[in-house]
Amino acid sequence: MSTFSRREFLHLLLGLAGVVAVILTYRLGLETNATTVALSFLLVVLFVAAASRLWVAVVTSLAAMVAFNFFFLPPVGTLTVVDPQNWVALFTFLAVSLVASRLSAVARDRAAIATERSQLQLKSTLLSSLAHDLRTPLTAIRVSASNLGSTWLAEPQRTEQSEIILAEVERLQRLFQNILEMTRIDAGAIAPEREWVHPLEIVEAAQSQVEYTLREHRFQVEDGAGAAVIHVDPRLTSAALAHLLENAAQYSPPGSRITVAHHIDNERLLITVEDEGQGIASGDLPHLFERFYRGGGAPANSAGTGMGLSITKGLLAAENGEVWAENRPEGGARFSMLIPAAVRATSSSGGPAA
């Protein structure tokens, strides 16, 4: 087991079992010709080659060649080859199976290398972004903390330095939350826990998560749900919405309005986030929800790893929801979340009606 893995031996056993299955199929069941049998053996070899290393496919090929000769080429039941054409058939079968196995192994190795390079590139991008996004708030926190220790600062200046520290701590908290959410999405460890909530509760929870980020914008909510409550995972939904709010604040100028609207239609919750920024470039639209992608309109000094929209997509996928983006005719961008949700009218006591 030190040279060959258990998985490779399992593939070999499965390959040999496939050879036996071909023998039983054509010897005890179907009547056919040698060409069909040879192609059936070749199919088994190709499946093995696609799933395992070259040596496994080679051994399977040799076993298939021997079986082909012994059970299907006259004189049947011996390894003797009388007809010269059968020699040609045997060696042709072996050559084709070996060449196909080799090509399959090469293609698989190249695909594995390409996947590994892609992962390394993603890790490099993430580490570079994290290094930048950690350095900036940590530097600001260190400077502000040092300033607070100075005796010459007036009270308004101390308040300003304290606000800087709080803002940068919030940024760090969001960064680590993003990393945690991305890890859980990659691990498939997100399981929805649905509750009956009003959509306004989801909006308020999302707003509180990025309250400091929204401080320089006018925040407006349009409630289209009335008295209805919905059955969704409020934590996942509000976290997904928080990333959209954060994105809207980052890509729209201070003082502009960010509008969140929601309504319920056909057992689905639709939440939209509209901003008054410059909109989304046509070249960015197909890539917005890719991991680590940052649109060309991002401010040069803005923080962010490009994970937010990708996380939104992953969180909503756990609820069988979807998200998309478009430009508003009057300017700015609109992001929409659509989530399947059972709906109930609220009772007089405020809970869902029976």
N, C-alpha and C positions, 0 to 999 in steps of 0.2 A: 503493500500500500504506500510505501515511501516514494516509488517511482510513478505509479499510476493511481489516480484518485478513484474513490468508490464510485463516483458518478460515471467515470469512463468505463469501469467494469460493468456497471448497470447498463450503459448504452450498448456495450458489446453483447451482453446477454439478450437485450431486446433485439439487436440486429440478428443474432443467431436464431432467436425465436421467430423472427420474421422469415428467415430462410426456411425453417421447419414448416411454418404456416403455408408458404408457397408450395412446398413439397406435398403436404397433405391435401391442399386444395385441388391440385391438378392430378395427383395420383389416386385419390380416393373419391374425388367429386367430379369436377369439370373435365371434359375432354378438350384438348387444345393442341396446338402445334408448338414446336420448339421455339419459334420466334416469340410467341406470347409469353412462354415460360421465362425466356431470357429477359424480356422487358420487365416482367414481374420481379425477378431477382434484382435487376438493375434499380428498380424503384425502391426496394428495400435498402440497397446500398446508398442511394442518394439521400434517403431520409436519415440514415445513420451519419453520413458525411455532413449533413446540414446541422446536426445536433451535437457532434462530438469531434474529437481530434482525428487527425489523418490516420494514425495507426489503427484506430478502431474500424474505420471504413475499409482499410486495406485487409485486415483480418476477415471482416465480413465479406469482402469481395472474393477472397480465396475460398472461403467456406461455400459461397454461392456457386463459384466455378466448379468445385468438386461435386456439389450436389447436382448441378446441372448435368455434368458428365455422367454421374453414377445413376441417376434416376430417369433421365430423359433422352440421353443420346445412345443410340444402339452401338454395341450390345448393352441393353439396360441391365443394371445390376452388377456391372463391372466398371473398373476405371480404364479399360482398354478403349482406345479410339481407333476404329478400323477405317472409316471414311476420311480421307484427307480434308474434305470440306468441313467435317466436324472439328478438326484441329483449328482450321481458320475461324470457325464460329466460337470456339472456346477462347482463343487468344484475342479475338476481337472483343468478346464480352469482357474479358479481364482488362484489356487496354482501355475500353470505354469507361468501365467502372472506376478504374484507378485515376484516369484523367478527370472525370467528373468529380471524384472525391477530392482531388487536389485543388480543383478550381473552387469547389465549395469551401474548402478549408481556408484558402487564400482570401476569398470574399468575406468569410466570417472574421478572420483575423483583422482584415482592414476595417471592417465595421467596428470591431472592438476597440481598435486604436483610435478611430474617429470619435467614438463615444467617450473614451478616456481623455482625449484632447479637449473635447467640448467641456467635460467636467472640470478639467484643470483651468480652462479659460474662465468658466463661471466662478470657480473658487478664487482665481486671481482678481477678477472684477469685484467680487464681494469683499475680499480682503482690502483692496485698494479703496473701495467706497467706505468701508467701515473705518479704515485708518483715518480717512479725511473727516468723516462724520463724528468720530470720537475725539479727534484732536481739537476741532473747533470748539465744542462746548466745554471740554475740559480746560482748555486755555482760558476761555471766558470766565469759567467758575473760579479758576485759580487767581486771575487778575482781580475779579470783583471781591473775592474773599480777602485778598491782600489789602484792597482799598478800604474794606470795612474795618480793618484794624488800624487805619490811619486816624489820627486825632484831628486832622484839619478838615475832614469831611463835614459838611452841614447836613442837617436832617433830611432835606429833599434829596441830596446826593446819596445818602445812605439808603434811602428808600429805592432810589433808582438802581443802585448796585444790588440790593436784595431782589428786586424784580428780575434783573438779569440772571442771577443765580437760579431763581425759580424757573425761568423760561428755559435755561439750558438743562436743568435737571429734567424738566418735562420732555425735552428733546431726547435726552439719553434714555428716558423711560420708554418713549415711543420706539426708539431704535431697537432696544432689547426686546420689546414686545413684538416688533416685526420679525426679528430673528426667531423668536419662539414660535410665532404663528407659522412662519415658513417651514420650520422644522416639522411641526405637527402636520402640515399639509403634505409634505414630502413623505412622511411616515404613514400617511393614511390614518392618522389617529384622531380625526375629527368626527365625532358622532353627534348629530343634532339632538338637543333636549328641548322639545317644543313646549311652549306654554301659551295660555290665552293672554294676550296683551293688546293694548291699543297702539296703533302705529305711532302716535305722538310719544309714547314712552320710549320707543326705539330711537326716534329722532333726538329726544332729550338726552338719552344715554350716549348717543354718538357725539352730540355737541359737547357734552361734558368731557369726553375723552380728548378733544382737541380744542378746548376752550381758549387756551392761550394763543393758539395758532390763528383762531378766528377773531382775535381781539381788535384787529384793525379793519375789519369788514362789517358791513351791515348784514345781519343774519335775519332771514325772513322764512317763515314756515307757512305753508298753505295746506290746511287740513281738509282732505276730501273723503275721509273715512266716516265722518259723522259719529254715530254712537256704536258702530260695529267694532268688534274685537276679532283678532286673527290668531291662528294657531301656528306659531313659528318659533324658531330658536331666537330669543331676543338678544342673547349674547353674540352669536355669530352674525346676526343681521346688523346689529348696531356697530360691531367692529368693522364689518365691510363698509358700512355707510361712513364711518369715521375716516377711513382712508380716502373716500371720495371727497369728503369735506376738506380734508387736509390738502388734497390735490388741487381743489378749487381755490383755496386760499393762496397756495403757492403760485398759481398761474394767473391770478387776477390782481389788479393794482389795489393798494390800500384805499379804503373808503368806498370801494365798489360793493355791490350787493351780491350776496350768495343766497339763492332761494332753494329751499327744499320743499317739494310737493309730494303728496302721496294720495293714492286712491285705490279702491278695491274693485276688481272687475273679474267675474267668472272664476271665483275661488283663487284669485291671484292678487298679490300685493305688488303694486308698482310704485317705486320711489325714484324721483328724479332730483338731480342736483344741477342747478344752472348757475353759471358765473358770468361776469361781464368782462372777461379777459379778451385776449386776442384770438381765441379760438384754437382749433387744432389743425396743424398743417396736414395737407393731404398725404404726405409721405410718412407722417407719424401714425395716422389712423390704424393701419393694419398691424402695428406693433405695440400699441399702447399697453396691452395686458401681458406682454412678454416680460419675463423676469429680468430685472436690472436695466430695463429700457427707460431712458429719460428723453422726453420730447425735446426737439430743437428749441422750443420756446422757453425752456427752463431758465430762470435768472442765473447769471454766471456765479453769483455768490450764494446760491441757495443750497441748503443741505438736502440730503436724500440719497438713498441707495438705488432707487428705481424698483423697490419691492412692493410699494403700496398697492398699485392697481393689480399686480399679479396676485397679491394676497387676497384682495377683494374677490377676484375671480375664483380662487381656491375655496374661500370660505362659503361663497354662494353655491358653488358646485356641491358642497356637502349637503345643502338643502334642496338640491335639484333646481337651483336658481341659475340665473344668467345675468350678465352685465354687458352693456355696450355703450359706445360714445358717438356723439355726432355734434356738428356745429349748429348753433342757433341761427336762424335767418337774420335776426336783429343783431347778431354779434355775440361772441362768447361761446362757451361749450356747454353741452348738456350730457350728463352721464345718467344712465337709467339702470335700475335694478328691478328684476322681475322674479318673484318668488311664489311658488305654489303655496297656498295657505287656505285652510278651512276658515270659514267666516261664521260668526254668530252675532246677533244683536245683543246688546247689554240689557240686563234686567233693571228693574227700578232700584235694586240695591247696589248696582254698579258692576256686578259680575256677569258672566255669560249666561244668557237665558237657556233654560233646559230645553 
